[in-house]
Amino acid sequence: MIELKAGAARLGLLPELGGAVTFWKSGGVCVLEAVSDPNLLAQKGHTVAAYPLVPFSNRVADGHFRFDGAEYRMKPNFGGEQHVIHGNAWEHSWELELLADDSATLQLEWHPPYDRPMDEWPFAYRAQTRFDLREDSLAVGMVIENIDQRPQPVGLGFHPYFPRRGGVKVGFSADTVWTNDERHLPALRVPATGEWSFEHMRAVTDQAIDNCYAGWDGAAFLRWPDDGLALTISASPTFRHLVLFTPPDRNFIAIEPVSNMNDALNHAGVTDRGITILAPGARLEGHIHFALTAC
């Protein structure tokens, strides 16, 4: 494990476990929640507090998609589902590229194994994640570069888990939200109003949400009133979707800035689906800033 330090803040990183964050503490308070999800098979039961989503966020239905006249199939990587989830970068060991007391850059270079049947992402890419820790904030920068000889469709995302404690409240603004069908795939796009709206900050109760919001304005807010702590999330324009996950029986919630809608590779007709077609040598970059304040 690599530990970054900035004043009373500490950030733990696990490069070999998918480039994951294992903790973020500020003054002894856990800002992120360490979670063990047995369905995330490659994490092998380890607890992680956040991890990068590369080269796409959320599901690809049945691991199947078509691109540029070719058909691709990937092996399911999530327990109990036939879908492929969150790309494949979280399944592989990252390398430490740069390290200082308060910052680190991790890198993954992925090459499809052409000598055996393809069961993962079929294009070569290079991904980097940079973490910059300050006493009251964390900045995360993400880059994916196409190192293949062919164009490829990509997305980016970041998956932090936050504690479901202290009467936690959530607020953000988005235009629409995708409802899910029985297979947890996008069904209907509806206005983010009524029970779907978090424009006015509200408590996370027992409502089970696992949905992708579109037209997100790039800002989200968490408040733990019992702890006197607040967090502001600010994302660059690359991230215009937000996944909110509030499982009522768990001790965490997830608020995930992402570039693409769920199953975006199979929704070419959605003009703002969030997929970027990278030519060979081209890059996609995004930045997320987490700022802590007292409340």
C-alpha positions in Angstrom: 0.0 0.0 0.0 1.1 3.6 -0.7 0.1 6.2 1.8 0.0 9.9 0.8 0.1 12.6 3.6 -0.9 16.2 3.7 -1.1 17.7 7.2 -3.7 15.6 9.1 -5.0 14.0 5.9 -4.1 10.5 4.7 -4.8 8.6 1.5 -4.1 4.9 0.9 -3.6 3.5 -2.6 -3.4 -0.1 -3.8 -1.9 0.0 -7.3 -1.9 -3.8 -7.6 -5.6 -4.0 -6.8 -6.9 -2.2 -9.8 -5.4 1.2 -8.9 -7.9 1.4 -6.0 -8.1 3.8 -3.1 -8.3 1.9 0.2 -8.9 4.9 2.5 -9.2 8.7 2.7 -9.0 10.2 6.2 -9.0 13.8 7.3 -8.2 14.5 10.9 -9.0 10.9 11.8 -12.4 11.0 10.1 -13.1 8.5 7.3 -14.3 10.5 4.3 -14.6 7.4 2.2 -16.1 4.0 3.3 -14.1 0.8 2.7 -16.3 -1.7 1.1 -15.9 -5.4 0.3 -18.2 -6.5 -2.6 -17.8 -10.2 -3.4 -19.6 -9.6 -6.8 -16.5 -7.6 -7.9 -14.7 -10.8 -8.6 -11.2 -9.4 -9.3 -11.1 -7.6 -6.0 -11.1 -11.0 -4.3 -12.9 -9.9 -1.1 -10.5 -7.0 -0.4 -12.0 -3.7 0.9 -11.7 -0.7 -1.4 -13.0 2.9 -0.9 -12.8 4.0 -4.6 -11.6 2.8 -7.9 -11.3 4.0 -11.5 -13.8 3.0 -14.2 -11.9 2.5 -17.5 -12.6 2.3 -20.4 -16.3 2.7 -19.6 -18.6 3.0 -16.7 -21.3 0.6 -15.5 -22.8 -2.2 -17.7 -22.3 -3.5 -21.2 -25.4 -5.7 -21.8 -24.3 -9.4 -22.0 -20.7 -8.2 -22.6 -21.7 -7.6 -26.3 -21.4 -4.5 -28.5 -20.9 -3.6 -32.1 -18.4 -0.9 -33.3 -17.1 0.2 -36.7 -18.7 -2.8 -38.4 -17.3 -5.5 -36.0 -18.9 -7.4 -33.2 -17.3 -7.9 -29.8 -18.1 -10.1 -26.9 -16.5 -9.9 -23.4 -16.7 -12.3 -20.5 -18.9 -11.3 -17.5 -16.8 -9.9 -14.6 -19.5 -9.3 -12.0 -21.0 -12.1 -9.8 -24.6 -13.0 -10.6 -24.9 -11.0 -13.8 -24.3 -11.7 -17.5 -23.1 -8.2 -18.1 -19.6 -6.7 -18.1 -19.3 -4.0 -15.5 -17.0 -0.9 -15.1 -14.5 -1.8 -17.8 -11.5 -3.9 -17.0 -8.9 -1.5 -15.5 -10.1 -2.3 -12.0 -9.3 -6.0 -12.7 -5.6 -5.4 -13.3 -2.5 -4.3 -11.5 -1.4 -0.7 -12.1 2.2 0.6 -12.0 3.4 3.5 -9.8 4.7 6.2 -12.2 5.3 9.2 -9.9 5.3 9.6 -6.2 5.6 12.5 -3.7 4.5 12.9 -0.1 1.1 14.2 -1.2 0.7 13.0 -4.8 0.9 9.9 -6.9 0.4 8.9 -10.5 -0.6 5.3 -11.3 -0.6 3.9 -14.8 -2.0 0.8 -16.6 -1.1 -0.3 -20.1 -3.6 -2.8 -21.5 -3.0 -5.0 -24.5 -5.5 -7.6 -25.6 -4.0 -11.1 -25.6 -4.1 -11.9 -29.3 -2.8 -15.4 -28.7 -6.1 -16.6 -27.0 -9.8 -16.0 -27.3 -10.7 -12.4 -26.3 -12.8 -12.2 -23.1 -11.9 -8.6 -22.0 -11.8 -5.2 -23.7 -10.7 -5.8 -27.3 -8.6 -2.6 -27.8 -5.2 -1.5 -26.4 -5.1 1.6 -24.2 -2.9 3.4 -21.6 -4.7 4.8 -18.6 -3.3 7.1 -15.9 -4.8 8.3 -12.6 -3.2 11.1 -10.6 -4.1 11.7 -6.9 -3.3 15.1 -5.3 -4.0 15.2 -1.6 -4.4 18.3 0.5 -5.4 18.6 4.1 -9.0 19.5 3.1 -9.3 18.2 -0.4 -8.5 15.5 -2.9 -8.0 16.0 -6.7 -8.3 13.0 -9.1 -7.1 13.4 -12.7 -7.9 10.6 -15.2 -6.5 10.0 -18.8 -7.1 7.3 -21.3 -5.0 7.1 -24.5 -5.7 4.9 -27.5 -2.4 3.0 -28.1 -4.2 0.6 -30.6 -3.9 0.8 -34.4 -7.7 1.2 -34.6 -10.2 3.8 -33.3 -12.0 2.7 -30.2 -15.0 3.9 -28.2 -14.3 4.8 -24.6 -15.6 6.4 -21.4 -14.2 7.3 -18.0 -15.5 7.3 -14.5 -14.6 7.2 -10.8 -16.4 5.1 -8.2 -16.1 6.4 -4.6 -18.0 4.9 -1.7 -19.2 7.3 1.0 -20.3 6.5 4.6 -24.0 6.1 5.2 -23.8 7.7 8.6 -24.4 11.0 10.4 -27.8 11.6 8.7 -26.1 11.9 5.4 -27.8 14.2 2.8 -27.1 14.5 -0.9 -27.7 17.2 -3.4 -27.1 17.7 -7.1 -28.8 19.0 -10.3 -29.4 17.0 -13.5 -31.8 17.2 -16.4 -32.9 13.6 -16.7 -32.5 10.1 -15.2 -32.6 6.7 -16.8 -35.0 4.1 -15.3 -33.8 0.5 -15.3 -35.4 -2.6 -16.6 -35.4 -6.0 -14.8 -31.8 -6.6 -16.0 -30.5 -3.3 -14.6 -30.2 -1.8 -18.0 -31.5 1.6 -19.2 -35.2 1.6 -20.0 -36.8 5.0 -20.1 -35.3 8.5 -19.8 -37.5 10.7 -17.6 -37.1 14.2 -16.1 -35.2 14.3 -12.8 -38.1 15.6 -10.9 -40.2 14.5 -8.0 -38.8 11.4 -6.2 -35.9 11.5 -8.7 -34.8 15.0 -7.8 -31.9 15.9 -5.5 -31.9 19.6 -6.6 -32.8 20.4 -3.0 -30.4 18.6 -0.7 -32.3 15.7 1.0 -31.6 12.8 3.3 -30.7 9.4 2.0 -33.4 7.2 3.5 -34.4 3.7 2.5 -35.0 4.5 -1.1 -33.1 2.1 -3.3 -31.5 4.0 -6.2 -29.1 2.6 -8.7 -29.6 4.9 -11.6 -27.6 7.1 -14.1 -28.5 10.8 -14.3 -27.8 12.7 -17.5 -27.3 16.4 -18.0 -25.5 16.6 -14.7 -24.0 20.1 -14.1 -20.8 18.7 -12.6 -21.4 19.6 -9.0 -22.6 17.3 -6.1 -22.9 17.9 -2.4 -22.8 15.6 0.6 -23.5 16.6 4.2 -23.1 14.6 7.4 -24.9 16.9 9.8 -24.3 14.7 12.8 -20.6 14.8 12.1 -20.5 18.5 11.2 -18.9 17.6 7.9 -19.7 18.5 4.2 -18.1 17.5 0.9 -18.4 19.2 -2.5 -17.7 17.2 -5.6 -16.7 19.2 -8.7 -16.1 17.5 -12.1 -14.8 18.7 -15.4 -17.1 18.7 -18.5 -15.9 15.2 -19.4 -18.2 13.9 -16.7 -21.7 14.8 -17.5 -23.4 11.7 -16.1 -23.7 10.8 -12.5 -24.5 7.4 -11.1 -26.3 7.4 -7.7 -26.3 4.1 -5.8 -28.1 3.9 -2.4 -28.5 0.3 -1.3 -30.7 0.4 1.8 -29.1 -2.5 3.5 -25.5 -1.4 3.3 -23.4 1.1 5.2 -22.4 3.2 2.2 -23.7 5.1 -0.8 -21.9 5.7 -4.1 -21.9 8.9 -6.1 -20.0 8.3 -9.3 -19.0 11.0 -11.8 -18.9 9.3 -15.2 -18.7 10.3 -18.8 -21.1 7.8 -20.2 -24.7 6.5 -19.6 -25.1 2.9 -18.6 -24.8 0.5 -21.5 -23.7 3.4 -23.6 -21.9 1.1 -26.1 -25.3 -0.3 -27.2 -27.1 3.1 -27.4 -25.6 4.8 -30.4 -28.9 6.5 -31.1 -28.6 8.5 -27.9 -26.8 11.7 -29.0 -25.4 12.5 -25.5 -24.6 8.9 -24.4 -21.1 10.1 -23.4 -18.9 7.7 -25.5 -15.9 9.3 -27.1 -14.4 7.7 -30.3 -10.6 7.9 -29.9 -8.4 7.8 -33.0 -5.0 6.0 -32.5 -2.9 8.3 -30.3 -5.8 10.4 -29.1 -6.6 10.9 -25.4 -9.6 11.6 -23.2 -9.0 13.4 -19.9 -11.2 14.3 -17.0 -10.7 15.9 -13.5 -12.7 15.5 -10.2 -12.1 17.6 -7.1 -13.4 16.7 -3.6 -13.4 19.5 -1.1 -14.1 19.1 2.6 -15.6 21.8 4.9 -17.2 22.0 8.3 -20.9 22.5 8.5 
